Every structure is written in C-alpha cells, then in structure tokens.
Amino acid sequence: MKKKAIKNLTSFADHLDEQYGKRGTEERERFEEGFEAFRLGIMLQGLRKEQGLTQEQLAEKCGTTKTYISRIENDASDIRLSTLMRIIREGLGGHLRLNVDMS
C-alpha cells in the first residue's frame, strides 16, 4: 500500500513545470526571478533581526530609508546591486558573494 501512495506523489520540480512551464519559458522565468527576490528579502530580514536591528536602524546605518528596507524585505522592490552591497557592508557588516547557477 505504501508504494502505491508514493507513486502518486508529484515532485516539486514537476509541480513547477505543470504550474509555470518548463525552465526557459517566459512564465517560468518570471516565477524564478520573483522567487529569488523573495528569498533575498527573507535573507536580509533574517540578518537584520539576528543583529537586533530595526528597519529604521539598518536604513540609517547604510544611508537609505526604512520604507526602502521594508520594500526589499517584503519583495515589493527591485534592488540595485550597489545598494544591496552597501546594505550588507555598511548596514550589516558583511560581504556579498554571488553565485551563478547554469543548470
């Protein structure tokens, strides 16, 4: 009985293919970009909270506004690389490293 139940499971990758199309299609690429922006916002929010900073304190440290930090954390804003680097370096005391996935 267990084997039959497992057979009927859909992998997450298959679900994404069904819902948004295969990788490389316009709809799937929009989804992937949106997901990465969401992940970035969650990551920044987590780092900020780990350091015990409010959005306003982080904004002051890196020369931007609380509203801008909030928009990034809530995935409502595109972010320039130079701004992201400044937030991480000046606001959080870290260094940004990028990784490119060619799969």
Secondary structure, 3 states (H helix, E strand, C coil): CHHHHHHCCCCHHHHHHHHHCCCCCHHHHHHHHHHHHHHHHHHHHHHHHHCCCCHHHHHHHHCCCHHHHHHHHCCCCCCCHHHHHHHHHHHCCCCCCCCCCCC
